[in-house]
Amino acid sequence: MKRILIVGAGGQIGSELTSLLRKLYGNSNVVAADMRECKDLGADGPFVVLNALDAQTFGYVVNKYRIDTIFNLVALLSAVGEKDPQLAWNINMGALMNSLDVARQYECRLFTPSSIGAFGPESPKEQTPQDTIMRPLTIYGVCKVTGELLSDYYYHRYGVDTRSVRFPGIVSNVTLPGGGTTDYAVEIYYEAVRDGRFTCPIPADVYMDMMYMPDALNACVQLMEADPTRLRHRNAFNVTAMSFTPEIIADEICKHIPAFEMDYRIDPLKESIARSWPNALDDHCAREEWGWNPKWTLGDMTEDMLYVVGKKCERGEY
Ligand code: AKB
């Protein structure tokens, strides 16, 4: 990767990925793009306003900055996608199709994250294999499976170097997520620090895979830097770092905030989505083919989240 474009850079992963890639590859070599002006992203490197659905401007930007690697992070997530499935399809697939076509035209490598949402209720729940039945029941999942297939198609048909991971819920202390089923695992830390209590939308016993942001960012870099001759899979690799239920994360928070209390107001949509997803993925293919090796456990992540979010609260930033 030498000249990188991050589309959807204003989102949860995008802003932190932009900072990391600028540190690794140089500020001027990483162009951040989003459909809205983002002052922070333009402070230390190039920023362009780009609607990923506008193929012409997308191609113009890639050509102008002589881009060789595209990160397409545009997505309407699982819970919000169900509110307007047509819109979710148009945005998720529109951004992907344009990314694939531009990558093909300008010979770029392309990373478009998939998700645990690509799996469905018929997928094996425990140690969900890399290659198994998918059949998701959300429009988000349908877009992710379609995206995986299309990305593999562009690789086989046109030789476009497409690579991807199936991200679990990502926990970050920088940007709040929005519209996902796993969002509770971020919100719980903020509310634990601010109010000492949290009302959880997901039932106490539902397991989902999760990952701390530093590991998620490393996954993006490591996979895109991986030796292509070692990749038997491409779109998309199972990756996980931990799997827990609301009860387990609440117990972990109680170790630091003993008075922390959690009650439940179950969101039926989020519950049905969460119950249709795996409990824990098997990510051995990622480990074998490109050295995936996450560092953060639930215990380390909780300590770090509570510390950083606590500082934010002291500064009045939350
Ligand atoms: C969501 O909950 O929709 C996302 C995801 C797991 O892809 N965080």
Residues whose N, C-alpha, C, O or C-beta is under 5 A from the ligand:
A	BS01	AKB	L77 S78 A79 S115 I116 G117 F167 P168 G169 I170 G179 G180 T181 T182 D183
